Amino acid sequence: MARENTAAGIRDDRERCELVAYEDGSVAGVIAYFVMYPEPGALVAVHTVVEPEHRGKGMAGALAREFYAMAAREGVPAVPLCPYVARWARGHPDQAPEVPQELVGGAERQLASHPELS
């Protein structure tokens, strides 16, 4: 089931594990992620893509901000394996809590053993 943030035009498509930004009804950008198991779990950002015509408008930053907000609402950490989301997190420590290195390592191992997640 999709969850929508209508103010930002961003929707969480959990079935596809994509956080999707829309502008004028078209897909403008996406963060692909996976849900890390076992408990306590985490949301793991893998890739960020912004369509060329939407670049330079802050779309990727809005997606990263919403990704961290979504994890906070769900009470789980956000793990930024995506280079863009990791860079954004370093620049916004007030919105992107640092995660323990062992959780990052676990996310990397899960991704390596399940390449279909990327």
N, C-alpha and C positions, 0 to 999 in steps of 0.2 A: 504494500500500500504506500502510495506517495504522500509525503508530508510536505506542505508548502509554506514558504515564507513569502507571503504575497507582497510585502513592502519591498523586498529586495528582488523579487522575481526569481527566487531560488527554491527548488524543490528537491527533496530527498527521494530518490527512487530506490528503495531498499532492495527490491527484488533484483535489480540490475547492479546494485552497489555503485550508484552514481549520484553525485550531488550536481544538479543541473541548473545552470543560470539561463534565464530566458530574457530576451529583449524583443519587444514587438511580436511576441508569439513564436519566435524562432530560437533555437538553441544557440546560445552565445558562448557558453563555456561549460566545462565538466571537470569535476574531480572524481576520478575512479578510486574506489577504496574497497577494503574488505573488512569484515567483522572478525576480529581475532578471538579465538577460543583457546584454551578453556577459560573459565572464570579467573580473574574478574573481567577479562575481556578488554577489548580496546577497538577503536575505529582506526584503521591504518590507511593513510593516504598514499596512493601508489603513483598516480599520474595526474597532472593538470594540463588541460588543453583549452585554449581560448581561440575561437574562430578568428581568422585574420582581420575581418572587418570590425571586430569588437576589441581588438588589442589596443592598449594605451588608454583605456577608459576605466581602469581599476577593477575590471571584472574578475581577474584571478585573485586579487586581494579580497574582494567581496566573498568569493567562494571559500577561500582559506578561513576568513573570519567566521563564516557560517559553519564550516566544518568543525572548528573548535567549539563553537556555541552548541552545535548539535551534540557533540560528545559530552559537553558539560551538562546539557539537559538530560542526557541518558545516564549520567553518573559514571562514565567510563573515560579513561585517558584517550587522547588523540596521539597517534604515533605518525610522525611525518617522514615516511620513506621517500616521498616525492621531493626532489630537490627544490622545487619552487616553494612548496608548503614549508619545508624545513627553513629556507631562507626567510620566508614571511614570519615564521614563528620566532626566529632569532631577533627580528626587528620589532616584534610585538609581544614581549614577555608578559605584559599585563593581561593579555588575552589568550596566550598560548603557554600554559604551564609546561615546564620541562618534564620529560618522562624519564624514568630510571633506565639506564643503559641496558639492564637485563631484559626489560620489556621491549626495547628496540631490537635487541638481539633475537628475542623470541619471535617478533614480527618478521624479521629478516629470514629466520629459519623456516617459518610457516610459508612465506612467499616462495622461498627456494624449493621447498618440497611440494608446492602446489602452484606451478607456473601459470595455471589457468586463472589465478587470482589477479594477475597483472594485466 
